[in-house]
Amino acid sequence: PAFTFTRALAWCRFPGIFAFPIAFMLPVVAESGAASLFSTSVTATPTARAIGTMGVLLGLLLPAAAIVPYRRLFRRTFLWTGNGEDADDDAAFEEATRNGTGKSNIAGLATALEAQMSKRLDAMVLSQRGEEWVARDGKRTHALIRHFGMFFDVYRDKAPWWLIGEVAFTVVVNILTGLQRSTGCRPYGWALAGLYLAFAIVYALFRPHAVRLDRILYALLAFSQAMAAVFGAITIELHQKYGPDHEHTRRTRTIASFFVSAIGLSSGFVALYELFKVGYLQYKLKMRERRAGAAAAAKSD
């Protein structure tokens, strides 16, 4: 049934023990490795370059290796499915309310308002047709989602692998950032801008998230990243051509700083939204249990 894994979800979202080192530490390792490997400093040692090579290879190979379990095991283990039991319970609950089974008119009106508000929230923070990922072996859903759910639980059927692709993209971006930091070459800045723009366009077209509000928030975040990268590249060009104190340089630097600030604010808001969503899923689970009890009571009458 729908929302069977919400208790497990609350434990794996912030953050999953497996997802944390990949999503947060791997890009940093790749950036530091690239900066060490391609350093132009005369003090760079062979040992530092060897360590940098290991960091770059780790950053590139680990996301590639993650493709293997997705191709071999994922579809055998998990299923994207919808369930009509919630709708049946809601109908029975509303019928009991209309018939006055143990409820006053005021209580019935309160229940109707609660249902209307819940439906509007559901349209924003839950998948529109009540679809979700479950284990093919239903008894294992709780355990499997708790351990692995952060990798795929928020994505649609066509893109359960999106987190791996996003991590791979982040690794490549951080390698280019390390190259630019160590060499100062301007083309790397434009390469970063092009990658971020391409990512924002692909995200807008592909829409991997299952929930409408997720798609809106993460699309805004991708757009802010792309604009910060573009104006950052323009600022580097103007800095090289006119110097740091020229009017055009200061103006584009201000615009780039604005989008960087927008990224920070958006990330903080998204984190709060994710916390709210976990709490709301817990609430939905309790409401489901309540409605199932009311539906059972109505049927017995």
Secondary structure, DSSP 8 states (H G I E B T S, - for coil): -TTTTHHHHHHHSS--TTHHIIIIIHHHHHHHHHHHHT---TT--HHHHHHHHHHHHHHHHHHHHHHHHIIIIIHHHEEEE--SHHHHHHHHHHHHHHTTSS--HHHHHHHHHHHHHHHHHHHHHS-TT--EEEESSGGGHHHHHHHHGGGTTTB-TT-TTHHHHHHHHHHHHHHHHHHHHHH--HHHHHHHHHHHHHHHHHHHHH--BSSHHHHHHHHHHHHHHHHHHHHHHHHHHHHHHH-TTSHHHHHHHHHHHHHHHHHHHHHHHHHHHHHHHHHHHHHHHHHHHHHHHHHHHHHH-
